[in-house]
Amino acid sequence: MDDVHIADRTDWRDYWREASEDDYVGELTTEIVGVGEDSREPVGTLALACAGAEAAENLSRALSHEWAVYTPEQAATVASAVYAQIEASAANLRALADVLGPVAARGDLEAPEPAVALLRKAADELGAHVQRTAGPVTDALSALPSDLSLPDSVHETVAAVAVLTGGELVVPHEPDDFDPEDDTFGCGCSVHLKHAGEAYDFHRGDAEWSLTKESDGVARPNGSMAWTDWVSFAASEPCAHPKQLAAEIKEALARDSA
């Protein structure tokens, strides 16, 4: 998602709504949206409720990593989405309160009034909290000062990693003679590194960042080299934060030489 100044937004919900247009988000949510549109029985209701709980719990796991967000805009987007979950939770508690009436009317439960009152009270408290704090929080996060400039292509990412690691940037192409939109294999550049008497190569291939050790390579009949073992990094985006990749390279080299 491209960063957009807060002045271009009129609602705190705009952050997560813009981010939800990302293809990866769509892959994760398409089935959930389908269940929500088609469900008319408890199996769908329970599935959606549990999927929401799982998503919230796993977001906590993702946020426990120091590289969970790079920019103020991304932090604001996460906050926006969390507040949207709280707002939706308030609406869902009200909807649950509403549906208990028909369930009681058909004789499937009795005396729901006390539970309904508690549900409505909880919904009102959650809704009031969102109304009071969602806008100020997302505004404050988006306005945090930052001079971070992330790479615009795989080539820029590789070049930045070479600078940060002190490695040798290997460029097999002429300047600008590569497809900046190729996120899978990139431009063919790599970073040649030496550590503890071994030589390593950092590069992008098969939509991931990898580190191979030259001594692990196997010669093919045509003279080229092949590897059956390599290090894949947690940072997989083509324009990942170069400092994250440099940190992961350092950790991988330390593990290999231990």
Buried (B, 14 or more C-beta within 10 A) or exposed (E): BEBEEBEEBEEBBBBBBBBBEEEEBEEEBEEBEEBBEEBEEEEBBEBBEEBBEEBEEEBEEEEEEEBEBBBBBBBBBBBBBBBBBBBBBBEBBBEBBEEBEEEBEEEEEEEBEEEBEEBBEBBEEBBEBBEEBBBEBBBBBBEEEEEEEBBEBBBBBBBBBBEBBEBEBBBEEEEEEBEBEBBEBBBBBBBBBEBEEBEBBBBBBEEBBBBBBBEBBEEEEEEEEEEEEBBEBEBEBBBBBBBBBBBBBBEBBEEBEE
